[in-house]
Amino acid sequence: MLPAEVLERFVERCPAAVMVRAVLENLLRPERLDEVFQRAAQRQYSRQLLFSQLVAIMSAVATRSQPSVHAAYLAAQDKLDISPQALYDKLRRLEPAVTAALVRETARDAARAIDALPGLRPPVLTGGLKTYDVYCVDGNHLTSTEHRLAELRTTREAALPGQTLALLDLRRGLITELVPGEDGHAQERSLVPELLERLRKGMVLVADRNFCTSRILFGIVEHAASFVIRQHRSTLSWEREGKRRRIGRTATGMMFEQTLDLNYEGQTLPVRRLTIELDGPTNQGESEVHILTNLPAETVPPGEVVEAYRLRWTIEEAFQCLTEVLRCEVETLGYPRAALFSFAVAVVAWNTYAVVKGALKSVHGWETIEATLSDYHLMHDVLLTHCGLEIAVEASAWCWHQGLCPQGLAKELVRLAKRVKLSRYPKRKRGPKHPPPAKTGRRNDHLSTARLLEKRKRKRP
């Protein structure tokens, strides 16, 4: 059977798996990855193990195709001329600048492909004739690793390999920037100065109150960007407070607006403060939420600002998918640089899925995809099909996808997206949470489930 005929059978049975593989082949072209490494690396070099080969090994772990780094090495052993120890040494010395560049450059290519798709999601914020690029900012501490390092074998304390600060494009669904931090105990705000250097004019940052400090707000404005951030009272000071006036109701309560003049190191920054008096208290017992923004009141209404802030949970959902659907944290990688690189490769896999999801939105409608498509079921189906696709389809069959331009890739993805049956990947919305019932008995005692079910039958009338 010809390779094209074999590939067409996979298109008929699981077109989503073919879409994911096509995007991976296009974004992770070996020559492109090696070019990124050569530009970003400061002290490292490639001799026997290329950076593109390292990304391929870690991609198998991040997508759960292989259960561990060593298993991924054994699967690709015939293509490598190094020992397992050399692989681990390369991982633990990988520079954070290379890790950040991998996410940034591949996200840039993914954004071009999404922009070439028809029916892009409407902008989150519109200021008259101007459209803002809205991004969510949040940090993520990597979970503790196994105590494999000599320095960790004598302690019971959890070993934290590091943390990251991510920037998520709300319209495209891409994580466009990743700031890796090797100190797992450091405050995530310590990574913000490096993130500010990557801001562009016209960007809008949406963040929770942990990032509401005078230094961060004034730093955002210094880079000609804007912000929508929940107020943290203990980290700000202002010299003038305008009159508070009622605006109207939102989905969660009554909204008010006033102006503040923030001051920091002799500078003054006028901002708008939107206050929502909630219909019910938050989990922390708070009855009000204050949101600060420097977006102009003449063109950006308060309702759009509040709605943009409500979308900040999108990045939390991305972190959850990275943890549960993909594998962003490898517990055996104790060295910080290796753990951070593993997380970055999982982010690249997430961006690959974002391109596939963008193609599905362009065909089936972005509202339909957001409401009915299950990320878990789709990625699980892709994972089950991946092994058969790897064996049945020759590597040469994907060379065509590697050379596609963004417009060509978008056209191919639209063709495949039309064959995806959304009924195979239904999303189930969870009902309201109920308080757990009171429990009896001692912790180490045992019960027979069959006897309990027999008692239930006797109680029935």
Buried (B, 14 or more C-beta within 10 A) or exposed (E): EEBEEBBEEBBEEBBBBBBBBBBBBBBBBBEBBBBBBEEBBEEBEBEEBBBBBBBBBBBBBBBBBBEBBBBBBEBBEEEBEBEEEBBBBBBBEBBBBBBBBBBBBBBEBBBBBBBBBEBBBEBBBBBEEEBBBBBBBBBBBBBBBEBEEEEBEEEEEEBBBBBBBBBBBBBBBBBBBBBBBBEBEBEBBBBBEBBBEBBEEEBBBBBBBBBBBBBBBBBBBEBEBBBBBBBBEEBBEBEEEEEEEEBEEBEBBBBBBBBBEBBBEEEEBEBBBBBBBBEEEEEEEEEBBBBBBBBEEEBBBBBBBBBBBBBBEBBBEBBEBBBEBBBBBBBBBBBBBBBBBBBBBBBBBBBBBBBBBBBBBBBBEBEEBEEBBBBEBBBBBBBEBBEEBEEBBEEEBBEEBBEBEBEBBBBBBBBBBEBBEBEEBEBEEEEEEEEEEEEEEEEEEEEEEEEEEEEEEEEEE
